[in-house]
Amino acid sequence: MLEANVVVAGVSLVLAVVVGLVVHEGLHALVLRLARVEYTVVYGPDRTGGIVGLIASCPWALVQPYPTGEESPLVFRASALAPLALAALVFGLVGFDFVSLESPVATAMAIGILGCSIPSPQDFSVAFYAHRLLDTVCDD
């Protein structure tokens, strides 16, 4: 039988990942909003239906910017890498002893948030090739 600490830590991990995904996409959108770039946020794009469809769909959420071609590529690079701020937050809280990782629940939550702070492959693609995105917009 599982101990209560393990069950609570598992539930905490799942909740941290859900909250982390929302904050991850929110950080992309925040940078775009500060730069006055139009965008939409879609949760569960291309979802086939039901809980299994949501879990199996990839990506779980999407921030779709609508560039005009006048923006700097730096805006899109900053937006793509903005979720790294989640890692800075976790390391800052642990480094200043606001959070102790001696508890399995705190450790599980920190792992969940750190997992969500990693930019996706699409995010890295935007970070490296933002200038190409703007060139295609200008050509259209």
Beta strands, then each sheet from edge to edge (+ up, - down):
strand 1: 38-43
strand 2: 61-66
sheet 1: 1+ 2-
end
